[in-house]
């Protein structure tokens, strides 16, 4: 592995599963794994000031290369002191490569072996992302961890399309690896292959041979069922080095995080906690609470009596009032609560792993969420 100023120390593997407790050391501080990264796509976690994200328990945040290259531009970010200084965050930052936009913005994207070319969703101007350009942008942003450019396909997809995307992902990974220099962030490679186990294994094997500081599992949560995703994790995680961090991209629900952790995944990101918060939905051990529901109108209980966040110092009835009245405080408070919930869940998972109690912890959480689904279906 090249000198990436990144190190990974595995402390303990749970006795009853593949769940791992470890430390990821970066130039901007340590991250205790498993960990969840709040998504700050454009240098901000939507609706929240960065100190609110920090107080929720975040250790590391994620921003996006495609969006920051378009606006304000990586040169502007660099001239403002880099992404850390610009957004006021002194912890580690991982930047996504823009590969997901190949999937999400497919209608305005052209992909060749040379590059992914986008028509800006802002003004229609052309943005060409080559693997080399993506590394250069992320170096200018000053991120601690940079993702290589990959070719993401939605599911279901036919075998030929997945094989082509996987071939291109490997080609781009090698070109990214060849860009490594003194100021390059630590590069994580991304395993693709859709729902084809043999393709996933082949992709993982070839990426591991390139010797990256970390590995991500991409191309999931793009149309497949949860069980299909878990099957791919069963295949892919054991194929990745035990001495490197494993990152599952863009996933997802609390139960998905625990399912992935028990299969050996260390790092996660997803917009789900903040997006749901903006849309009046709170995550709890009781399941999802829809705060516009009339049943909360006179409920004087907090969302979660054990939660230390500011939202839980108010009543469910008050939170419902904020959303019904269209007050911007409602989405802010629920975003804070949901991030706090996710980050506490991962902190509790870390503690359970260290005590060889992850199986008990997993079962306890799952029982609560399943019972909540059963209650909702019975209403």
C-alpha positions in Angstrom: 0.0 0.0 0.0 1.3 3.5 -0.8 1.9 6.1 1.9 -1.6 7.6 2.2 -1.3 9.1 5.7 -4.2 6.8 6.6 -4.0 3.8 8.9 -6.4 1.1 10.0 -6.2 -0.8 13.3 -8.5 -3.7 13.9 -9.2 -4.1 17.6 -11.7 -6.9 18.0 -14.0 -9.1 16.0 -17.3 -10.1 17.6 -17.3 -13.7 18.8 -20.6 -14.5 17.1 -20.3 -12.6 13.8 -18.0 -10.8 11.5 -18.7 -7.5 13.1 -15.5 -5.5 13.7 -14.4 -2.8 16.1 -11.5 -0.8 14.7 -9.9 2.7 14.4 -9.3 4.6 11.2 -6.6 7.2 11.6 -6.6 10.2 9.2 -4.8 13.5 9.0 -7.8 15.2 10.6 -8.3 12.7 13.4 -9.3 9.2 14.3 -12.7 7.6 13.5 -13.9 4.7 15.6 -15.5 2.1 13.4 -18.1 1.0 12.6 -19.2 4.6 11.8 -21.9 6.5 10.0 -21.0 9.5 7.9 -23.6 12.3 7.6 -23.9 13.5 4.0 -22.7 17.1 3.4 -23.1 16.9 -0.4 -22.3 20.5 -1.1 -20.3 21.3 2.0 -23.3 21.3 4.3 -25.6 18.8 5.9 -28.9 20.1 4.7 -30.5 22.5 7.1 -27.9 22.1 9.9 -24.9 24.1 11.0 -21.8 22.0 11.3 -21.6 22.3 15.1 -25.1 20.7 15.3 -23.7 17.8 13.2 -20.7 17.5 15.6 -22.9 17.6 18.7 -25.0 14.8 17.2 -21.9 12.6 17.4 -20.5 12.7 13.9 -16.8 11.8 13.6 -16.5 12.1 9.8 -18.7 13.6 7.1 -19.1 13.0 3.3 -19.1 15.5 0.5 -19.5 15.1 -3.3 -17.0 15.8 -6.0 -19.5 16.3 -8.8 -21.5 18.9 -7.0 -18.6 20.8 -5.5 -16.8 20.9 -8.9 -19.9 22.5 -10.4 -20.5 24.9 -7.5 -18.5 26.7 -6.2 -15.7 24.9 -8.1 -12.7 23.2 -6.6 -10.5 26.3 -7.2 -12.8 28.4 -5.0 -12.9 25.8 -2.3 -9.1 25.6 -2.4 -8.8 29.4 -2.2 -11.1 29.5 0.8 -8.6 27.2 2.6 -10.0 23.8 1.6 -13.2 22.1 2.3 -12.5 21.7 6.1 -11.9 25.4 6.6 -14.7 26.5 4.3 -17.3 24.5 6.1 -15.9 24.8 9.6 -15.3 21.1 10.1 -12.1 20.0 11.7 -12.7 16.3 11.5 -12.1 13.8 8.6 -13.9 14.3 5.3 -14.5 11.6 2.7 -15.5 12.8 -0.8 -17.5 10.7 -3.2 -16.2 10.6 -6.8 -19.3 11.5 -8.8 -19.7 7.8 -9.8 -23.2 7.7 -8.3 -24.2 10.6 -10.5 -23.5 8.3 -13.5 -26.6 6.4 -12.3 -28.7 9.1 -10.8 -28.2 11.6 -13.6 -28.1 9.1 -16.4 -30.4 11.2 -18.6 -27.7 13.9 -18.9 -24.6 11.7 -18.8 -22.5 10.1 -21.5 -20.0 7.4 -20.4 -17.0 6.2 -22.4 -13.9 4.4 -21.3 -12.2 7.8 -21.3 -14.6 9.7 -19.1 -18.1 10.4 -17.8 -19.4 13.6 -19.4 -22.3 15.4 -17.7 -24.5 18.3 -18.7 -24.7 20.4 -15.6 -28.1 20.2 -13.9 -27.6 23.9 -13.0 -26.8 25.6 -16.3 -26.3 22.8 -18.9 -22.6 23.4 -19.2 -20.4 20.4 -19.9 -18.4 18.7 -17.0 -16.1 15.9 -18.0 -14.9 13.6 -15.2 -12.0 11.4 -16.0 -10.5 9.2 -13.3 -7.5 11.6 -13.2 -9.6 14.7 -13.1 -11.6 13.2 -10.2 -8.5 12.6 -8.2 -7.3 16.2 -9.0 -10.5 17.7 -7.8 -10.6 15.8 -4.6 -6.9 16.8 -3.9 -7.9 20.4 -4.4 -10.8 20.0 -2.0 -8.4 18.7 0.6 -10.4 15.6 1.6 -8.9 12.9 3.8 -10.4 10.0 1.8 -11.1 10.2 -1.9 -13.2 7.7 -3.9 -12.1 6.6 -7.3 -14.4 7.1 -10.2 -16.6 4.1 -10.9 -19.4 3.1 -13.3 -22.6 2.6 -11.3 -25.6 0.8 -12.9 -29.1 0.6 -11.6 -30.7 -2.8 -10.8 -31.9 -5.0 -12.3 -29.4 -4.9 -15.1 -28.4 -7.6 -17.6 -25.1 -9.4 -17.3 -23.5 -7.8 -20.3 -24.1 -4.3 -19.0 -22.8 -5.2 -15.5 -19.7 -6.8 -17.0 -19.0 -3.7 -19.1 -19.5 -1.4 -16.1 -17.2 -3.6 -14.0 -14.5 -3.7 -16.7 -14.6 0.1 -16.9 -14.6 0.5 -13.1 -11.4 -1.6 -12.9 -9.8 0.4 -15.8 -10.6 3.7 -14.0 -9.4 2.3 -10.7 -5.9 1.6 -12.2 -5.8 5.0 -13.8 -6.7 6.6 -10.4 -4.1 4.5 -8.7 -1.5 5.8 -11.1 -2.3 9.3 -10.1 -1.1 8.8 -6.5 1.3 11.6 -5.4 2.5 13.4 -2.3 -0.7 15.4 -1.9 -3.2 12.8 -3.0 -5.9 11.9 -0.4 -6.1 8.2 0.5 -7.9 6.5 -2.4 -10.6 3.9 -1.8 -11.5 1.6 -4.7 -15.1 0.5 -5.3 -16.2 -3.1 -5.9 -19.0 -3.3 -8.6 -20.7 -6.3 -10.2 -24.4 -5.9 -9.5 -26.1 -9.0 -8.2 -23.6 -11.4 -9.9 -21.5 -13.1 -7.2 -18.7 -14.2 -9.6 -18.4 -10.7 -11.0 -18.3 -9.2 -7.6 -15.5 -11.6 -6.6 -13.5 -11.0 -9.7 -13.8 -7.3 -9.3 -12.8 -7.5 -5.6 -9.8 -9.7 -6.4 -8.5 -7.4 -9.1 -8.9 -4.3 -7.0 -7.2 -5.9 -4.0 -4.2 -6.7 -6.2 -3.9 -2.9 -6.9 -3.4 -2.4 -3.1 -5.6 0.5 -2.1 -5.8 1.9 1.5 -9.5 1.0 1.7 -12.3 -0.7 -0.3 -15.9 0.2 -0.8 -18.9 -1.8 -2.0 -20.9 0.2 -4.5 -23.8 -0.4 -6.8 -26.2 -1.4 -4.0 -29.4 0.3 -2.8 -30.1 1.0 -6.5 -33.2 -1.1 -7.0 -32.5 -4.5 -5.4 -34.2 -6.0 -2.4 -32.6 -6.0 1.0 -32.1 -9.8 0.9 -30.4 -9.5 -2.4 -28.1 -6.8 -1.0 -27.3 -9.0 2.0 -26.4 -11.9 -0.3 -23.9 -9.8 -2.1 -22.4 -8.6 1.1 -22.0 -12.3 2.2 -20.0 -12.8 -1.0 -18.0 -9.6 -1.1 -16.9 -8.8 2.4 -14.8 -12.0 2.9 -13.0 -11.2 -0.4 -11.8 -7.8 1.0 -8.6 -7.5 3.1 -9.1 -7.9 6.8 -6.5 -5.1 7.4 -8.3 -2.4 5.4 -11.6 -0.5 6.1 -14.7 -1.6 4.3 -17.3 1.0 3.2 -20.8 0.2 2.0 -21.9 3.2 -0.1 -25.3 4.9 0.2 -27.0 2.4 2.6 -29.4 3.0 4.3 -32.0 2.0 6.9 -30.9 1.2 10.5 -31.6 -2.5 10.0 -29.5 -2.5 6.8 -26.6 -1.0 8.8 -26.7 -3.7 11.5 -27.1 -6.4 8.8 -24.0 -5.1 7.1 -22.0 -4.6 10.3 -22.5 -8.3 11.2 -21.1 -9.2 7.8 -17.9 -7.1 8.4 -18.7 -3.6 7.0 -17.1 -0.7 8.8 -18.3 2.5 7.3 -21.6 3.9 6.0 -23.2 7.0 4.5 -26.8 7.8 3.5 -29.1 10.9 3.1 -31.9 8.9 4.8 -31.8 10.4 8.3 -31.8 14.0 7.1 -34.1 13.5 4.2 -36.6 11.8 6.4 -36.2 14.5 9.0 -37.1 17.2 6.5 -40.2 15.2 5.6 -41.5 14.8 9.2 -40.3 11.3 9.8 -38.4 10.3 12.9 -36.3 7.2 13.5 -36.8 5.5 16.8 -36.5 2.1 18.4 -40.3 2.0 18.1 -39.9 2.3 14.3 -40.7 5.3 12.1 -42.8 8.1 13.6 -44.7 10.2 11.1 -44.9 13.5 12.9 -47.7 15.0 10.8 -50.0 12.2 12.0 -52.9 13.5 14.1 -52.3 10.9 16.8 -49.3 13.0 17.9 -51.3 16.2 18.3 -51.7 16.1 22.1 -48.8 13.7 22.9 -46.6 15.3 25.5 -43.9 12.5 25.3 -40.5 13.1 23.7 -39.6 11.2 20.6 -37.2 9.1 22.7 -36.8 9.6 26.4 -33.2 8.2 26.3 -32.1 10.5 23.4 -30.0 13.5 24.4 -30.7 15.6 21.3 -32.5 19.0 21.5 -35.6 17.6 19.6 -36.2 15.1 22.4 -36.4 18.0 24.9 -39.6 18.9 23.2 -42.9 17.0 23.0 -44.2 15.0 20.0 -47.2 17.4 20.0 -44.9 20.4 19.6 -42.9 18.8 16.8 -46.1 17.9 15.0 -47.3 21.6 15.4 -44.0 22.8 13.8 -44.6 20.7 10.7 -48.3 21.5 10.4 -47.6 25.2 10.7 -44.8 25.0 8.1 -42.1 26.2 10.6 -38.6 25.6 9.4 -37.6 24.5 12.9 -39.5 21.2 12.5 -37.2 19.8 9.7 -34.1 21.1 11.6 -35.1 19.4 14.9 -36.0 16.1 13.2 -32.8 16.1 11.2 -30.8 16.6 14.4 -32.7 13.8 16.1 -32.3 11.3 13.2 -28.6 11.9 12.9 -28.3 11.5 16.6 -30.2 8.3 16.4 -28.0 6.8 13.7 -24.8 7.9 15.4 -25.9 6.5 18.8 -26.9 3.3 17.1 -23.4 2.9 15.7 -21.7 3.9 19.0 -23.8 1.2 20.8 -22.9 -1.3 18.1 -19.2 -0.6 18.6 -19.6 -1.1 22.4 -21.5 -4.4 21.8 -18.8 -5.7 19.5 -16.1 -5.1 22.0 -18.0 -7.1 24.6 -18.9 -9.9 22.1 -22.5 -9.0 22.5 -23.3 -7.8 19.0 -25.7 -10.7 18.4 -27.8 -9.8 21.4 -27.7 -6.1 20.4 -28.7 -7.0 16.9 -31.6 -9.2 18.0 -32.9 -6.6 20.5 -33.0 -3.8 17.9 -34.5 -6.0 15.2 -37.3 -7.1 17.5 -38.2 -3.5 18.2 -38.3 -2.5 14.5 -40.2 -5.7 13.5 -42.8 -5.1 16.2 -43.2 -1.5 15.0 -43.9 -2.7 11.4 -46.4 -5.3 12.8 -48.2 -2.5 14.7 -48.4 -0.3 11.6 -49.7 -3.1 9.5 -52.4 -3.9 12.1 -53.7 -0.3 12.2 
